[in-house]
Amino acid sequence: MDDARCREFFSLPTQPYHRRYEALRAVFSEGRSQKEVAEQFGFEHSTMRQLVYEFREHGCHSGDASPFFAN
């Protein structure tokens, strides 16, 4: 069975919150560089840096990441 479209769902998400989630997951869980992740998910490098900063300050350290991934 060809799962290419299923892999694309995670590697190239189209919904904004899903895209943000996958990008942050790639940085924090996979240890990938912010620059590489920004390129993959279509963010400017400065935007990716800002997302990482905000998630560190207001998401994972506060214990409430929901504002980052809710509609």
Secondary structure, DSSP 8 states (H G I E B T S, - for coil): ---HHHHHHHHS--SHHHHHHHHHHHHHTS---HHHHHHHHT--HHHHHHHHHHHIIIIITTT--HHHH--
